[in-house]
Amino acid sequence: MYWFRAKTYGWGWTPSTWQGWAVTVVWGAGFIAWLVYRVSIKGADAGPLFDLTTVSGAVVLIAVFSFVCWLKGEPLGPWRWGR
């Protein structure tokens, strides 16, 4: 059984089981926690390295979530215009 089904409109996945929703909620909480953590340590002289680290962490979290969706989701085809 797929945890994520292909979206009816557009391209991507949406949770379809409790496992998919659990992964989505945990990922969302982790993403928000990462951003809150990065903002809380930002000093007056954070500079561009702070921004690069923050964006890099966000990209890694998004890539991991996308990989889980790809593993546990329906195969994606072309853009969907509805059924």
C-alpha positions in Angstrom: 0.0 0.0 0.0 1.2 3.5 -0.9 1.6 6.0 1.9 1.3 8.9 -0.6 -0.9 9.0 -3.6 -0.2 11.0 -6.7 -2.0 14.4 -6.6 -5.2 14.7 -8.7 -4.1 18.1 -10.1 -0.5 19.0 -10.7 2.6 17.0 -9.9 3.6 15.5 -6.6 2.2 13.5 -3.7 -0.3 13.8 -0.9 -0.6 11.7 2.2 -3.1 8.9 1.9 -2.5 6.7 5.0 -1.8 7.3 8.6 1.9 6.5 8.0 2.0 9.2 5.3 0.4 11.7 7.6 2.8 10.8 10.4 5.8 11.3 8.2 4.4 14.6 7.0 3.7 15.8 10.5 7.2 14.7 11.8 8.9 16.3 8.8 6.9 19.6 9.2 7.8 19.7 12.9 11.5 19.0 12.1 11.5 21.7 9.4 10.0 24.3 11.8 12.3 23.3 14.6 15.3 23.7 12.3 14.2 27.2 11.3 13.4 28.2 14.9 16.8 26.9 16.0 18.7 28.8 13.3 16.9 32.0 14.0 17.4 31.7 17.7 21.2 31.4 17.3 21.4 34.3 14.8 23.5 37.0 16.3 24.0 40.6 15.1 26.9 39.5 13.0 25.6 36.2 11.6 26.6 37.0 8.0 26.2 35.0 4.8 27.5 31.7 6.3 24.4 31.7 8.6 22.2 32.0 5.5 24.0 29.3 3.6 23.8 26.9 6.6 20.1 27.6 7.1 19.3 27.1 3.4 21.5 24.0 3.2 19.8 22.4 6.1 16.3 23.2 4.6 17.4 21.7 1.3 18.6 18.5 3.0 15.3 18.1 4.9 13.2 18.7 1.7 15.4 16.1 -0.2 14.9 13.5 2.6 11.1 14.1 2.6 11.0 13.9 -1.2 13.0 10.6 -1.1 10.5 9.1 1.4 7.6 10.2 -0.8 9.3 8.7 -3.9 9.9 5.4 -2.0 6.5 5.1 -0.4 4.3 6.9 -3.0 2.6 6.1 -6.2 4.8 6.4 -9.3 4.6 9.9 -10.8 3.7 10.4 -14.4 3.2 13.6 -16.3 1.4 16.6 -15.0 -2.2 15.7 -14.0 -5.2 17.8 -15.0 -7.7 15.8 -13.0 -9.4 12.5 -13.5 
